[in-house]
Amino acid sequence: MTLPDFFIIGAAKAGTTSIFALLEQHPDIFMPTPKEPEFFARDDLYSAGIETYSALFAGARPGQRLGEASTLYSHAPLFPDTAARIR
């Protein structure tokens, strides 16, 4: 199973799209589509299973670092299970 090495967790309008775009250009980094999978925050997505989330990284080449950016991960009061799910 392929899972991310890092997360960009930021607030809306705080530059996460710019950081995502810059990292996406680096040949040693893979960033999935959609930019904000929101998997660990949303119950409906999380209930689909980790294999579904892992499939977002199927296009990565061997040796690439994997990342994703989801601003919902910073909304702990609205999505209290996010940190535990990521861990």
PyMOL Python script that loads the backbone (N, CA, C, O; Angstrom):
from pymol import cmd

cmd.read_pdbstr("""\
ATOM      1  N   MET A   1       0.833  -1.170   0.000  1.00  0.00           N
ATOM      2  CA  MET A   1       0.000   0.000   0.000  1.00  0.00           C
ATOM      3  C   MET A   1       0.887   1.246   0.000  1.00  0.00           C
ATOM      4  O   MET A   1       1.883   1.310   0.720  1.00  0.00           O
ATOM      5  N   THR A   2       0.520   2.212  -0.799  1.00  0.00           N
ATOM      6  CA  THR A   2       1.281   3.445  -0.946  1.00  0.00           C
ATOM      7  C   THR A   2       0.557   4.570  -0.221  1.00  0.00           C
ATOM      8  O   THR A   2      -0.599   4.869  -0.518  1.00  0.00           O
ATOM      9  N   LEU A   3       1.245   5.190   0.731  1.00  0.00           N
ATOM     10  CA  LEU A   3       0.668   6.294   1.503  1.00  0.00           C
ATOM     11  C   LEU A   3       1.635   7.475   1.505  1.00  0.00           C
ATOM     12  O   LEU A   3       2.828   7.294   1.259  1.00  0.00           O
ATOM     13  N   PRO A   4       1.135   8.687   1.779  1.00  0.00           N
ATOM     14  CA  PRO A   4       1.991   9.868   1.688  1.00  0.00           C
ATOM     15  C   PRO A   4       3.073   9.919   2.762  1.00  0.00           C
ATOM     16  O   PRO A   4       2.920   9.400   3.868  1.00  0.00           O
ATOM     17  N   ASP A   5       4.167  10.563   2.387  1.00  0.00           N
ATOM     18  CA  ASP A   5       5.269  10.820   3.309  1.00  0.00           C
ATOM     19  C   ASP A   5       5.049  12.112   4.083  1.00  0.00           C
ATOM     20  O   ASP A   5       5.577  12.285   5.181  1.00  0.00           O
ATOM     21  N   PHE A   6       4.262  13.020   3.502  1.00  0.00           N
ATOM     22  CA  PHE A   6       4.032  14.312   4.157  1.00  0.00           C
ATOM     23  C   PHE A   6       2.679  14.885   3.757  1.00  0.00           C
ATOM     24  O   PHE A   6       2.083  14.504   2.749  1.00  0.00           O
ATOM     25  N   PHE A   7       2.218  15.816   4.588  1.00  0.00           N
ATOM     26  CA  PHE A   7       0.959  16.521   4.360  1.00  0.00           C
ATOM     27  C   PHE A   7       1.217  18.022   4.392  1.00  0.00           C
ATOM     28  O   PHE A   7       2.034  18.506   5.176  1.00  0.00           O
ATOM     29  N   ILE A   8       0.517  18.746   3.541  1.00  0.00           N
ATOM     30  CA  ILE A   8       0.458  20.196   3.637  1.00  0.00           C
ATOM     31  C   ILE A   8      -0.874  20.486   4.311  1.00  0.00           C
ATOM     32  O   ILE A   8      -1.939  20.281   3.729  1.00  0.00           O
ATOM     33  N   ILE A   9      -0.796  20.961   5.538  1.00  0.00           N
ATOM     34  CA  ILE A   9      -2.008  21.264   6.301  1.00  0.00           C
ATOM     35  C   ILE A   9      -1.990  22.758   6.558  1.00  0.00           C
ATOM     36  O   ILE A   9      -1.159  23.256   7.317  1.00  0.00           O
ATOM     37  N   GLY A  10      -2.892  23.457   5.937  1.00  0.00           N
ATOM     38  CA  GLY A  10      -2.922  24.901   6.090  1.00  0.00           C
ATOM     39  C   GLY A  10      -4.350  25.396   6.076  1.00  0.00           C
ATOM     40  O   GLY A  10      -5.301  24.617   6.015  1.00  0.00           O
ATOM     41  N   ALA A  11      -4.475  26.683   6.132  1.00  0.00           N
ATOM     42  CA  ALA A  11      -5.784  27.320   6.091  1.00  0.00           C
ATOM     43  C   ALA A  11      -6.097  27.753   4.666  1.00  0.00           C
ATOM     44  O   ALA A  11      -5.196  27.949   3.850  1.00  0.00           O
ATOM     45  N   ALA A  12      -7.374  27.896   4.382  1.00  0.00           N
ATOM     46  CA  ALA A  12      -7.785  28.391   3.075  1.00  0.00           C
ATOM     47  C   ALA A  12      -7.203  29.784   2.855  1.00  0.00           C
ATOM     48  O   ALA A  12      -7.146  30.594   3.780  1.00  0.00           O
ATOM     49  N   LYS A  13      -6.778  30.053   1.645  1.00  0.00           N
ATOM     50  CA  LYS A  13      -6.198  31.346   1.254  1.00  0.00           C
ATOM     51  C   LYS A  13      -4.891  31.647   1.980  1.00  0.00           C
ATOM     52  O   LYS A  13      -4.546  32.813   2.174  1.00  0.00           O
ATOM     53  N   ALA A  14      -4.159  30.607   2.382  1.00  0.00           N
ATOM     54  CA  ALA A  14      -2.893  30.807   3.101  1.00  0.00           C
ATOM     55  C   ALA A  14      -1.685  30.311   2.307  1.00  0.00           C
ATOM     56  O   ALA A  14      -0.585  30.222   2.853  1.00  0.00           O
ATOM     57  N   GLY A  15      -1.876  29.989   1.030  1.00  0.00           N
ATOM     58  CA  GLY A  15      -0.754  29.609   0.188  1.00  0.00           C
ATOM     59  C   GLY A  15      -0.583  28.124  -0.062  1.00  0.00           C
ATOM     60  O   GLY A  15       0.407  27.719  -0.671  1.00  0.00           O
ATOM     61  N   THR A  16      -1.519  27.299   0.390  1.00  0.00           N
ATOM     62  CA  THR A  16      -1.351  25.856   0.197  1.00  0.00           C
ATOM     63  C   THR A  16      -1.357  25.474  -1.287  1.00  0.00           C
ATOM     64  O   THR A  16      -0.651  24.549  -1.689  1.00  0.00           O
ATOM     65  N   THR A  17      -2.136  26.167  -2.088  1.00  0.00           N
ATOM     66  CA  THR A  17      -2.160  25.864  -3.525  1.00  0.00           C
ATOM     67  C   THR A  17      -0.816  26.194  -4.164  1.00  0.00           C
ATOM     68  O   THR A  17      -0.336  25.445  -5.015  1.00  0.00           O
ATOM     69  N   SER A  18      -0.213  27.289  -3.770  1.00  0.00           N
ATOM     70  CA  SER A  18       1.106  27.655  -4.301  1.00  0.00           C
ATOM     71  C   SER A  18       2.170  26.643  -3.890  1.00  0.00           C
ATOM     72  O   SER A  18       2.996  26.237  -4.707  1.00  0.00           O
ATOM     73  N   ILE A  19       2.148  26.239  -2.627  1.00  0.00           N
ATOM     74  CA  ILE A  19       3.109  25.237  -2.154  1.00  0.00           C
ATOM     75  C   ILE A  19       2.896  23.925  -2.898  1.00  0.00           C
ATOM     76  O   ILE A  19       3.859  23.293  -3.332  1.00  0.00           O
ATOM     77  N   PHE A  20       1.644  23.515  -3.045  1.00  0.00           N
ATOM     78  CA  PHE A  20       1.320  22.297  -3.784  1.00  0.00           C
ATOM     79  C   PHE A  20       1.887  22.370  -5.206  1.00  0.00           C
ATOM     80  O   PHE A  20       2.537  21.433  -5.668  1.00  0.00           O
ATOM     81  N   ALA A  21       1.638  23.478  -5.888  1.00  0.00           N
ATOM     82  CA  ALA A  21       2.085  23.634  -7.275  1.00  0.00           C
ATOM     83  C   ALA A  21       3.605  23.587  -7.393  1.00  0.00           C
ATOM     84  O   ALA A  21       4.132  22.989  -8.331  1.00  0.00           O
ATOM     85  N   LEU A  22       4.301  24.199  -6.470  1.00  0.00           N
ATOM     86  CA  LEU A  22       5.767  24.169  -6.500  1.00  0.00           C
ATOM     87  C   LEU A  22       6.292  22.757  -6.249  1.00  0.00           C
ATOM     88  O   LEU A  22       7.197  22.300  -6.947  1.00  0.00           O
ATOM     89  N   LEU A  23       5.742  22.076  -5.277  1.00  0.00           N
ATOM     90  CA  LEU A  23       6.181  20.708  -4.996  1.00  0.00           C
ATOM     91  C   LEU A  23       5.862  19.766  -6.147  1.00  0.00           C
ATOM     92  O   LEU A  23       6.645  18.871  -6.465  1.00  0.00           O
ATOM     93  N   GLU A  24       4.711  19.972  -6.765  1.00  0.00           N
ATOM     94  CA  GLU A  24       4.281  19.128  -7.889  1.00  0.00           C
ATOM     95  C   GLU A  24       5.264  19.200  -9.061  1.00  0.00           C
ATOM     96  O   GLU A  24       5.361  18.251  -9.838  1.00  0.00           O
ATOM     97  N   GLN A  25       5.988  20.302  -9.196  1.00  0.00           N
ATOM     98  CA  GLN A  25       6.954  20.468 -10.282  1.00  0.00           C
ATOM     99  C   GLN A  25       8.270  19.740 -10.028  1.00  0.00           C
ATOM    100  O   GLN A  25       9.049  19.520 -10.955  1.00  0.00           O
ATOM    101  N   HIS A  26       8.516  19.371  -8.786  1.00  0.00           N
ATOM    102  CA  HIS A  26       9.789  18.722  -8.445  1.00  0.00           C
ATOM    103  C   HIS A  26       9.753  17.264  -8.916  1.00  0.00           C
ATOM    104  O   HIS A  26       8.785  16.558  -8.635  1.00  0.00           O
ATOM    105  N   PRO A  27      10.785  16.801  -9.626  1.00  0.00           N
ATOM    106  CA  PRO A  27      10.764  15.438 -10.165  1.00  0.00           C
ATOM    107  C   PRO A  27      10.796  14.333  -9.103  1.00  0.00           C
ATOM    108  O   PRO A  27      10.437  13.192  -9.392  1.00  0.00           O
ATOM    109  N   ASP A  28      11.214  14.655  -7.900  1.00  0.00           N
ATOM    110  CA  ASP A  28      11.287  13.641  -6.849  1.00  0.00           C
ATOM    111  C   ASP A  28      10.078  13.648  -5.924  1.00  0.00           C
ATOM    112  O   ASP A  28      10.072  12.970  -4.896  1.00  0.00           O
ATOM    113  N   ILE A  29       9.052  14.419  -6.291  1.00  0.00           N
ATOM    114  CA  ILE A  29       7.851  14.518  -5.456  1.00  0.00           C
ATOM    115  C   ILE A  29       6.628  14.215  -6.301  1.00  0.00           C
ATOM    116  O   ILE A  29       6.521  14.658  -7.444  1.00  0.00           O
ATOM    117  N   PHE A  30       5.703  13.452  -5.722  1.00  0.00           N
ATOM    118  CA  PHE A  30       4.424  13.157  -6.375  1.00  0.00           C
ATOM    119  C   PHE A  30       3.305  13.725  -5.524  1.00  0.00           C
ATOM    120  O   PHE A  30       3.215  13.450  -4.328  1.00  0.00           O
ATOM    121  N   MET A  31       2.455  14.520  -6.154  1.00  0.00           N
ATOM    122  CA  MET A  31       1.274  15.075  -5.505  1.00  0.00           C
ATOM    123  C   MET A  31       0.056  14.586  -6.290  1.00  0.00           C
ATOM    124  O   MET A  31       0.048  14.679  -7.518  1.00  0.00           O
ATOM    125  N   PRO A  32      -0.966  14.069  -5.617  1.00  0.00           N
ATOM    126  CA  PRO A  32      -2.091  13.460  -6.320  1.00  0.00           C
ATOM    127  C   PRO A  32      -3.117  14.469  -6.824  1.00  0.00           C
ATOM    128  O   PRO A  32      -3.100  15.645  -6.460  1.00  0.00           O
ATOM    129  N   THR A  33      -3.989  13.978  -7.653  1.00  0.00           N
ATOM    130  CA  THR A  33      -5.199  14.671  -8.056  1.00  0.00           C
ATOM    131  C   THR A  33      -6.351  13.881  -7.458  1.00  0.00           C
ATOM    132  O   THR A  33      -6.428  12.669  -7.664  1.00  0.00           O
ATOM    133  N   PRO A  34      -7.229  14.513  -6.739  1.00  0.00           N
ATOM    134  CA  PRO A  34      -7.380  15.940  -6.519  1.00  0.00           C
ATOM    135  C   PRO A  34      -6.358  16.484  -5.534  1.00  0.00           C
ATOM    136  O   PRO A  34      -5.778  15.736  -4.747  1.00  0.00           O
ATOM    137  N   LYS A  35      -6.145  17.790  -5.585  1.00  0.00           N
ATOM    138  CA  LYS A  35      -5.181  18.434  -4.688  1.00  0.00           C
ATOM    139  C   LYS A  35      -5.570  18.216  -3.233  1.00  0.00           C
ATOM    140  O   LYS A  35      -4.704  17.969  -2.395  1.00  0.00           O
ATOM    141  N   GLU A  36      -6.837  18.300  -2.927  1.00  0.00           N
ATOM    142  CA  GLU A  36      -7.316  18.155  -1.549  1.00  0.00           C
ATOM    143  C   GLU A  36      -8.182  16.905  -1.425  1.00  0.00           C
ATOM    144  O   GLU A  36      -9.404  16.993  -1.543  1.00  0.00           O
ATOM    145  N   PRO A  37      -7.579  15.753  -1.190  1.00  0.00           N
ATOM    146  CA  PRO A  37      -8.366  14.523  -1.074  1.00  0.00           C
ATOM    147  C   PRO A  37      -9.320  14.523   0.123  1.00  0.00           C
ATOM    148  O   PRO A  37     -10.380  13.899   0.069  1.00  0.00           O
ATOM    149  N   GLU A  38      -8.955  15.211   1.188  1.00  0.00           N
ATOM    150  CA  GLU A  38      -9.803  15.335   2.389  1.00  0.00           C
ATOM    151  C   GLU A  38     -10.151  13.999   3.025  1.00  0.00           C
ATOM    152  O   GLU A  38     -11.078  13.920   3.831  1.00  0.00           O
ATOM    153  N   PHE A  39      -9.430  12.964   2.677  1.00  0.00           N
ATOM    154  CA  PHE A  39      -9.757  11.596   3.083  1.00  0.00           C
ATOM    155  C   PHE A  39      -9.852  11.421   4.595  1.00  0.00           C
ATOM    156  O   PHE A  39     -10.816  10.834   5.086  1.00  0.00           O
ATOM    157  N   PHE A  40      -8.877  11.915   5.334  1.00  0.00           N
ATOM    158  CA  PHE A  40      -8.832  11.668   6.768  1.00  0.00           C
ATOM    159  C   PHE A  40      -9.809  12.526   7.560  1.00  0.00           C
ATOM    160  O   PHE A  40     -10.087  12.223   8.720  1.00  0.00           O
ATOM    161  N   ALA A  41     -10.337  13.592   6.957  1.00  0.00           N
ATOM    162  CA  ALA A  41     -11.290  14.462   7.643  1.00  0.00           C
ATOM    163  C   ALA A  41     -12.735  14.000   7.453  1.00  0.00           C
ATOM    164  O   ALA A  41     -13.522  14.019   8.399  1.00  0.00           O
ATOM    165  N   ARG A  42     -13.076  13.597   6.264  1.00  0.00           N
ATOM    166  CA  ARG A  42     -14.479  13.309   5.934  1.00  0.00           C
ATOM    167  C   ARG A  42     -14.829  11.845   6.174  1.00  0.00           C
ATOM    168  O   ARG A  42     -14.182  10.938   5.650  1.00  0.00           O
ATOM    169  N   ASP A  43     -15.851  11.643   6.964  1.00  0.00           N
ATOM    170  CA  ASP A  43     -16.303  10.285   7.288  1.00  0.00           C
ATOM    171  C   ASP A  43     -16.702   9.505   6.038  1.00  0.00           C
ATOM    172  O   ASP A  43     -16.399   8.317   5.930  1.00  0.00           O
ATOM    173  N   ASP A  44     -17.379  10.160   5.092  1.00  0.00           N
ATOM    174  CA  ASP A  44     -17.830   9.464   3.890  1.00  0.00           C
ATOM    175  C   ASP A  44     -16.659   8.945   3.063  1.00  0.00           C
ATOM    176  O   ASP A  44     -16.740   7.856   2.494  1.00  0.00           O
ATOM    177  N   LEU A  45     -15.575   9.707   2.988  1.00  0.00           N
ATOM    178  CA  LEU A  45     -14.399   9.265   2.240  1.00  0.00           C
ATOM    179  C   LEU A  45     -13.608   8.225   3.020  1.00  0.00           C
ATOM    180  O   LEU A  45     -13.155   7.229   2.456  1.00  0.00           O
ATOM    181  N   TYR A  46     -13.443   8.459   4.316  1.00  0.00           N
ATOM    182  CA  TYR A  46     -12.673   7.543   5.155  1.00  0.00           C
ATOM    183  C   TYR A  46     -13.322   6.155   5.201  1.00  0.00           C
ATOM    184  O   TYR A  46     -12.629   5.139   5.245  1.00  0.00           O
ATOM    185  N   SER A  47     -14.630   6.125   5.190  1.00  0.00           N
ATOM    186  CA  SER A  47     -15.332   4.839   5.253  1.00  0.00           C
ATOM    187  C   SER A  47     -15.143   4.009   3.979  1.00  0.00           C
ATOM    188  O   SER A  47     -15.414   2.808   3.980  1.00  0.00           O
ATOM    189  N   ALA A  48     -14.683   4.637   2.898  1.00  0.00           N
ATOM    190  CA  ALA A  48     -14.419   3.901   1.653  1.00  0.00           C
ATOM    191  C   ALA A  48     -13.197   3.001   1.784  1.00  0.00           C
ATOM    192  O   ALA A  48     -13.009   2.085   0.984  1.00  0.00           O
ATOM    193  N   GLY A  49     -12.359   3.263   2.801  1.00  0.00           N
ATOM    194  CA  GLY A  49     -11.204   2.407   3.049  1.00  0.00           C
ATOM    195  C   GLY A  49      -9.898   3.016   2.588  1.00  0.00           C
ATOM    196  O   GLY A  49      -9.843   3.783   1.626  1.00  0.00           O
ATOM    197  N   ILE A  50      -8.856   2.653   3.299  1.00  0.00           N
ATOM    198  CA  ILE A  50      -7.517   3.191   3.028  1.00  0.00           C
ATOM    199  C   ILE A  50      -7.005   2.797   1.647  1.00  0.00           C
ATOM    200  O   ILE A  50      -6.185   3.509   1.067  1.00  0.00           O
ATOM    201  N   GLU A  51      -7.476   1.680   1.118  1.00  0.00           N
ATOM    202  CA  GLU A  51      -7.058   1.249  -0.216  1.00  0.00           C
ATOM    203  C   GLU A  51      -7.510   2.257  -1.276  1.00  0.00           C
ATOM    204  O   GLU A  51      -6.793   2.521  -2.242  1.00  0.00           O
ATOM    205  N   THR A  52      -8.702   2.813  -1.084  1.00  0.00           N
ATOM    206  CA  THR A  52      -9.214   3.829  -2.005  1.00  0.00           C
ATOM    207  C   THR A  52      -8.315   5.054  -1.993  1.00  0.00           C
ATOM    208  O   THR A  52      -7.994   5.607  -3.045  1.00  0.00           O
ATOM    209  N   TYR A  53      -7.909   5.477  -0.804  1.00  0.00           N
ATOM    210  CA  TYR A  53      -7.014   6.620  -0.657  1.00  0.00           C
ATOM    211  C   TYR A  53      -5.645   6.306  -1.261  1.00  0.00           C
ATOM    212  O   TYR A  53      -5.073   7.134  -1.968  1.00  0.00           O
ATOM    213  N   SER A  54      -5.135   5.141  -0.990  1.00  0.00           N
ATOM    214  CA  SER A  54      -3.830   4.728  -1.496  1.00  0.00           C
ATOM    215  C   SER A  54      -3.786   4.778  -3.022  1.00  0.00           C
ATOM    216  O   SER A  54      -2.740   5.072  -3.601  1.00  0.00           O
ATOM    217  N   ALA A  55      -4.897   4.498  -3.667  1.00  0.00           N
ATOM    218  CA  ALA A  55      -4.958   4.502  -5.131  1.00  0.00           C
ATOM    219  C   ALA A  55      -4.637   5.875  -5.721  1.00  0.00           C
ATOM    220  O   ALA A  55      -4.229   5.966  -6.879  1.00  0.00           O
ATOM    221  N   LEU A  56      -4.815   6.940  -4.943  1.00  0.00           N
ATOM    222  CA  LEU A  56      -4.482   8.282  -5.429  1.00  0.00           C
ATOM    223  C   LEU A  56      -2.993   8.423  -5.737  1.00  0.00           C
ATOM    224  O   LEU A  56      -2.594   9.294  -6.510  1.00  0.00           O
ATOM    225  N   PHE A  57      -2.181   7.571  -5.136  1.00  0.00           N
ATOM    226  CA  PHE A  57      -0.723   7.660  -5.285  1.00  0.00           C
ATOM    227  C   PHE A  57      -0.166   6.605  -6.250  1.00  0.00           C
ATOM    228  O   PHE A  57       1.048   6.428  -6.351  1.00  0.00           O
ATOM    229  N   ALA A  58      -1.053   5.916  -6.950  1.00  0.00           N
ATOM    230  CA  ALA A  58      -0.641   4.841  -7.855  1.00  0.00           C
ATOM    231  C   ALA A  58       0.249   5.341  -8.994  1.00  0.00           C
ATOM    232  O   ALA A  58       1.039   4.568  -9.537  1.00  0.00           O
ATOM    233  N   GLY A  59       0.137   6.594  -9.357  1.00  0.00           N
ATOM    234  CA  GLY A  59       0.927   7.135 -10.462  1.00  0.00           C
ATOM    235  C   GLY A  59       2.343   7.546 -10.084  1.00  0.00           C
ATOM    236  O   GLY A  59       3.108   7.990 -10.941  1.00  0.00           O
ATOM    237  N   ALA A  60       2.696   7.406  -8.823  1.00  0.00           N
ATOM    238  CA  ALA A  60       4.036   7.803  -8.382  1.00  0.00           C
ATOM    239  C   ALA A  60       5.088   6.848  -8.929  1.00  0.00           C
ATOM    240  O   ALA A  60       4.858   5.646  -9.062  1.00  0.00           O
ATOM    241  N   ARG A  61       6.241   7.414  -9.241  1.00  0.00           N
ATOM    242  CA  ARG A  61       7.367   6.597  -9.686  1.00  0.00           C
ATOM    243  C   ARG A  61       8.156   6.115  -8.470  1.00  0.00           C
ATOM    244  O   ARG A  61       8.132   6.764  -7.424  1.00  0.00           O
ATOM    245  N   PRO A  62       8.847   4.996  -8.592  1.00  0.00           N
ATOM    246  CA  PRO A  62       9.670   4.518  -7.475  1.00  0.00           C
ATOM    247  C   PRO A  62      10.652   5.593  -7.016  1.00  0.00           C
ATOM    248  O   PRO A  62      11.295   6.254  -7.831  1.00  0.00           O
ATOM    249  N   GLY A  63      10.755   5.753  -5.720  1.00  0.00           N
ATOM    250  CA  GLY A  63      11.683   6.703  -5.145  1.00  0.00           C
ATOM    251  C   GLY A  63      11.132   8.102  -4.926  1.00  0.00           C
ATOM    252  O   GLY A  63      11.753   8.908  -4.233  1.00  0.00           O
ATOM    253  N   GLN A  64       9.974   8.404  -5.506  1.00  0.00           N
ATOM    254  CA  GLN A  64       9.398   9.720  -5.288  1.00  0.00           C
ATOM    255  C   GLN A  64       8.827   9.818  -3.873  1.00  0.00           C
ATOM    256  O   GLN A  64       8.308   8.841  -3.333  1.00  0.00           O
ATOM    257  N   ARG A  65       8.930  11.003  -3.285  1.00  0.00           N
ATOM    258  CA  ARG A  65       8.261  11.291  -2.016  1.00  0.00           C
ATOM    259  C   ARG A  65       6.820  11.651  -2.347  1.00  0.00           C
ATOM    260  O   ARG A  65       6.551  12.320  -3.345  1.00  0.00           O
ATOM    261  N   LEU A  66       5.905  11.207  -1.513  1.00  0.00           N
ATOM    262  CA  LEU A  66       4.486  11.416  -1.759  1.00  0.00           C
ATOM    263  C   LEU A  66       3.921  12.418  -0.771  1.00  0.00           C
ATOM    264  O   LEU A  66       4.222  12.368   0.421  1.00  0.00           O
ATOM    265  N   GLY A  67       3.099  13.328  -1.273  1.00  0.00           N
ATOM    266  CA  GLY A  67       2.481  14.310  -0.403  1.00  0.00           C
ATOM    267  C   GLY A  67       1.067  14.611  -0.834  1.00  0.00           C
ATOM    268  O   GLY A  67       0.636  14.245  -1.927  1.00  0.00           O
ATOM    269  N   GLU A  68       0.355  15.285   0.045  1.00  0.00           N
ATOM    270  CA  GLU A  68      -0.980  15.757  -0.289  1.00  0.00           C
ATOM    271  C   GLU A  68      -1.283  16.990   0.531  1.00  0.00           C
ATOM    272  O   GLU A  68      -0.650  17.240   1.557  1.00  0.00           O
ATOM    273  N   ALA A  69      -2.264  17.765   0.069  1.00  0.00           N
ATOM    274  CA  ALA A  69      -2.632  19.014   0.729  1.00  0.00           C
ATOM    275  C   ALA A  69      -4.144  19.057   0.919  1.00  0.00           C
ATOM    276  O   ALA A  69      -4.900  19.055  -0.052  1.00  0.00           O
ATOM    277  N   SER A  70      -4.574  19.095   2.168  1.00  0.00           N
ATOM    278  CA  SER A  70      -6.004  19.195   2.465  1.00  0.00           C
ATOM    279  C   SER A  70      -6.208  20.190   3.601  1.00  0.00           C
ATOM    280  O   SER A  70      -5.826  19.924   4.741  1.00  0.00           O
ATOM    281  N   THR A  71      -6.808  21.332   3.289  1.00  0.00           N
ATOM    282  CA  THR A  71      -7.003  22.350   4.316  1.00  0.00           C
ATOM    283  C   THR A  71      -8.002  21.912   5.387  1.00  0.00           C
ATOM    284  O   THR A  71      -7.964  22.423   6.506  1.00  0.00           O
ATOM    285  N   LEU A  72      -8.885  20.984   5.068  1.00  0.00           N
ATOM    286  CA  LEU A  72      -9.836  20.509   6.086  1.00  0.00           C
ATOM    287  C   LEU A  72      -9.133  19.875   7.280  1.00  0.00           C
ATOM    288  O   LEU A  72      -9.694  19.828   8.375  1.00  0.00           O
ATOM    289  N   TYR A  73      -7.921  19.391   7.083  1.00  0.00           N
ATOM    290  CA  TYR A  73      -7.197  18.747   8.181  1.00  0.00           C
ATOM    291  C   TYR A  73      -6.883  19.722   9.316  1.00  0.00           C
ATOM    292  O   TYR A  73      -6.585  19.297  10.433  1.00  0.00           O
ATOM    293  N   SER A  74      -6.948  21.019   9.038  1.00  0.00           N
ATOM    294  CA  SER A  74      -6.668  22.007  10.082  1.00  0.00           C
ATOM    295  C   SER A  74      -7.920  22.404  10.872  1.00  0.00           C
ATOM    296  O   SER A  74      -7.830  23.189  11.816  1.00  0.00           O
ATOM    297  N   HIS A  75      -9.054  21.882  10.504  1.00  0.00           N
ATOM    298  CA  HIS A  75     -10.315  22.220  11.165  1.00  0.00           C
ATOM    299  C   HIS A  75     -10.672  21.185  12.227  1.00  0.00           C
ATOM    300  O   HIS A  75     -11.693  20.505  12.122  1.00  0.00           O
ATOM    301  N   ALA A  76      -9.839  21.072  13.232  1.00  0.00           N
ATOM    302  CA  ALA A  76     -10.016  20.045  14.270  1.00  0.00           C
ATOM    303  C   ALA A  76     -11.387  20.076  14.945  1.00  0.00           C
ATOM    304  O   ALA A  76     -11.955  19.009  15.175  1.00  0.00           O
ATOM    305  N   PRO A  77     -11.941  21.228  15.269  1.00  0.00           N
ATOM    306  CA  PRO A  77     -13.252  21.194  15.923  1.00  0.00           C
ATOM    307  C   PRO A  77     -14.355  20.592  15.043  1.00  0.00           C
ATOM    308  O   PRO A  77     -15.280  19.958  15.551  1.00  0.00           O
ATOM    309  N   LEU A  78     -14.253  20.788  13.746  1.00  0.00           N
ATOM    310  CA  LEU A  78     -15.268  20.245  12.830  1.00  0.00           C
ATOM    311  C   LEU A  78     -14.998  18.796  12.446  1.00  0.00           C
ATOM    312  O   LEU A  78     -15.922  18.041  12.142  1.00  0.00           O
ATOM    313  N   PHE A  79     -13.737  18.420  12.463  1.00  0.00           N
ATOM    314  CA  PHE A  79     -13.332  17.072  12.054  1.00  0.00           C
ATOM    315  C   PHE A  79     -12.399  16.494  13.124  1.00  0.00           C
ATOM    316  O   PHE A  79     -11.198  16.369  12.883  1.00  0.00           O
ATOM    317  N   PRO A  80     -12.925  16.142  14.289  1.00  0.00           N
ATOM    318  CA  PRO A  80     -12.085  15.778  15.435  1.00  0.00           C
ATOM    319  C   PRO A  80     -11.293  14.476  15.286  1.00  0.00           C
ATOM    320  O   PRO A  80     -10.352  14.247  16.046  1.00  0.00           O
ATOM    321  N   ASP A  81     -11.645  13.633  14.340  1.00  0.00           N
ATOM    322  CA  ASP A  81     -10.947  12.347  14.180  1.00  0.00           C
ATOM    323  C   ASP A  81      -9.763  12.411  13.233  1.00  0.00           C
ATOM    324  O   ASP A  81      -9.050  11.419  13.077  1.00  0.00           O
ATOM    325  N   THR A  82      -9.536  13.552  12.597  1.00  0.00           N
ATOM    326  CA  THR A  82      -8.517  13.663  11.564  1.00  0.00           C
ATOM    327  C   THR A  82      -7.127  13.274  12.034  1.00  0.00           C
ATOM    328  O   THR A  82      -6.481  12.440  11.400  1.00  0.00           O
ATOM    329  N   ALA A  83      -6.653  13.850  13.121  1.00  0.00           N
ATOM    330  CA  ALA A  83      -5.286  13.578  13.578  1.00  0.00           C
ATOM    331  C   ALA A  83      -5.088  12.102  13.910  1.00  0.00           C
ATOM    332  O   ALA A  83      -4.066  11.520  13.546  1.00  0.00           O
ATOM    333  N   ALA A  84      -6.037  11.502  14.585  1.00  0.00           N
ATOM    334  CA  ALA A  84      -5.926  10.081  14.930  1.00  0.00           C
ATOM    335  C   ALA A  84      -5.921   9.213  13.676  1.00  0.00           C
ATOM    336  O   ALA A  84      -5.198   8.220  13.608  1.00  0.00           O
ATOM    337  N   ARG A  85      -6.716   9.582  12.698  1.00  0.00           N
ATOM    338  CA  ARG A  85      -6.758   8.804  11.453  1.00  0.00           C
ATOM    339  C   ARG A  85      -5.434   8.912  10.701  1.00  0.00           C
ATOM    340  O   ARG A  85      -4.950   7.920  10.158  1.00  0.00           O
ATOM    341  N   ILE A  86      -4.856  10.089  10.664  1.00  0.00           N
ATOM    342  CA  ILE A  86      -3.562  10.262   9.999  1.00  0.00           C
ATOM    343  C   ILE A  86      -2.488   9.460  10.709  1.00  0.00           C
ATOM    344  O   ILE A  86      -1.661   8.815  10.065  1.00  0.00           O
ATOM    345  N   ARG A  87      -2.499   9.498  12.035  1.00  0.00           N
ATOM    346  CA  ARG A  87      -1.507   8.762  12.812  1.00  0.00           C
ATOM    347  C   ARG A  87      -1.620   7.286  12.514  1.00  0.00           C
ATOM    348  O   ARG A  87      -0.869   6.485  13.070  1.00  0.00           O
TER     349      ARG A  87
END
""", "prot")
cmd.dss("prot")
cmd.show_as("cartoon", "prot")
cmd.util.cbc("prot")
cmd.orient("prot")
